[in-house]
Amino acid sequence: MTKLTTFKEAAELVQHDPKNPDYAALFLTAVDLANEQSELEYKVLKLGDALMEIVEQMNKLKAAKAAQRKTEVEAGLNR
């Protein structure tokens, strides 16, 4: 598998020969690729944040259950 042309490489090709339609097309597809990659990276970061919030909430739930169980035991309400 060959490597894709980077955004920087495509921009340099256009700068070197701005009238070349192949270079212009390559540059536009490189822009699209960079945009999609950026969007994906943003969504991954948001997903990571959401997962951390879920872990924190699960820990709070465990602590609340433990506190309730302790209170029930101390009050003699163990079922």
Secondary structure, DSSP 8 states (H G I E B T S, - for coil): ------HHHHHHHHHH-TT-HHHHHHHHHHHHHHHHHHHHHHHHHHHHHHHHHHHHHHHHHHHHHHHHHHHHHHTT---
